[in-house]
Amino acid sequence: MKHTIKLSRRLTNVASFLSPGSLFADIGSDHAYLPCYICLQDNEARAIAGEINEGPYLSACKTVESYQLTNVVDVRLGDGLEVLNKNEVTEIVIAGMGGSLIKSILDDGRDKLLNVKRIIVQPNIEEQNVRSWLLSNGFKLTNEIILEENNHIYEIIVGDKADEINSSKSTLEEKQLFFGPLLMSNPNPVFYKKWRSEHSKRAATLEQIKKANTLHKEKIRQFEMELDWIEEVLQNEKKYY
């Protein structure tokens, strides 16, 4: 029997936000490494590994069997939160997808979230879409981290179910959703590295948009506003480093 499993730094950080003894779902689990990692360390934890494609589903089944965890990690084939029954889990992980796709998965599976106390997401792009969804659906942002691994920069966002008293609509500005309010308040070198790169990409894209035969005024306005935001944030780098 194998006793250990090595996760990437990205997934290790995702795993660190799961509560001890949690009953959680890992949606888009791929090889089910994350559920196996958790359940090998935590005898009280139970996991559901959801996968939409048959190939990764079969790979996940093999991983769970190889670690002899079939009694604690249930691998299921299905689309998003469809693999869950109502009130079946208290925490959900969705990592390694675009922010719009994560938002759609949460939207489509809203009826499966009534008992969910924590949602941990790692969107590859469009992080603001996920933040906006969490805040609009009764969750508060309790943790955000940004890290670099193998020349890729990742953001991990944690949303906890808000108390009824504090569940009124968030007053966060669009700019805070764009950068992440917690990342903005505690930036690190990776944060600045990301936004230097994003500034270059957006500036180049804006030039291409302006050269197009049909001018998209709203898109131009959005890009110009985001570039102003990024420049303002990058000016603060000197204060920290």
Secondary structure, DSSP 4 states (H G I P E B T S, - for coil): -----PPPHHHHHHHTTSPTT-EEEEET-TTTHHHHHHHHH-TT-EEEEEESSHHHHHHHHHHHHHTT-TTTEEEEESSGGGGSPTT--SEEEEEEE-HHHHHHHHHHTGGG-TT--EEEEEESS-HHHHHHHHHHTTEEEEEEEEEEETTEEEEEEEEEEPPGGG-SPP---HHHHHH-HHHHHS--HHHHHHHHHHHHHHHHHHHHHHHSSS--HHHHHHHHHHHHHHHHHHHTHHHH-
